[in-house]
Amino acid sequence: MISVTKLDGKKYWLNPHMIESMEANPDVTISLLSGKKIVITDSPNDVIDRIVEYRRRIGIYKNEL
């Protein structure tokens, strides 16, 4: 799980394998495979960095080299 911050300032833990897309217009909106959308204050680059770190931590990146 990765942490993101919703617009109300609350932390939200998200399974990065469920992310379908991410848009910045201007708020960052994450669309999940379930169809749910989450608007966050984190930058897209921060979210991507957290996903990469998460995948390293669980060992998935080795299969992607």
C-alpha positions in Angstrom: 0.0 0.0 0.0 1.1 3.6 -0.6 -0.1 6.6 1.2 -1.7 9.6 -0.5 -3.3 12.7 1.0 -6.9 13.6 0.2 -7.9 17.2 -0.3 -9.3 17.3 3.3 -5.8 16.5 4.6 -6.5 13.0 5.7 -4.1 10.2 4.8 -5.5 7.4 2.5 -3.8 4.1 1.9 -4.1 2.8 -1.6 -3.2 -0.4 -3.4 -1.1 0.7 -6.3 -2.0 -2.4 -8.3 -5.6 -1.0 -8.5 -4.6 2.3 -10.2 -5.9 2.6 -13.7 -4.8 6.2 -14.4 -3.8 9.5 -12.9 -4.7 13.0 -14.2 -3.6 16.5 -13.1 -6.1 19.1 -14.1 -5.1 21.0 -11.8 -6.0 18.7 -8.9 -4.5 15.2 -9.2 -7.3 12.6 -9.7 -6.5 8.9 -9.4 -8.9 6.5 -11.2 -9.1 3.0 -9.8 -10.0 -0.2 -11.7 -13.2 -0.3 -9.7 -14.3 3.1 -11.3 -13.8 5.0 -8.0 -11.9 8.3 -8.3 -9.8 9.9 -5.6 -8.7 13.5 -5.6 -5.4 14.1 -3.8 -2.9 16.8 -3.0 0.2 14.8 -3.8 2.0 15.4 -7.1 2.0 12.8 -9.8 5.8 12.4 -9.5 5.4 11.8 -5.7 2.8 9.1 -6.4 5.0 7.4 -9.0 8.0 7.5 -6.7 5.9 5.8 -4.0 4.7 3.1 -6.4 8.3 2.4 -7.6 9.5 2.2 -4.0 6.6 -0.1 -3.0 7.3 -2.4 -6.0 11.0 -2.5 -5.0 10.1 -3.3 -1.4 7.9 -6.3 -2.4 10.3 -7.5 -5.0 8.2 -7.1 -8.2 10.7 -4.8 -10.0 13.1 -7.7 -10.5 10.7 -9.2 -12.9 10.5 -6.0 -14.9 14.2 -5.4 -15.6 
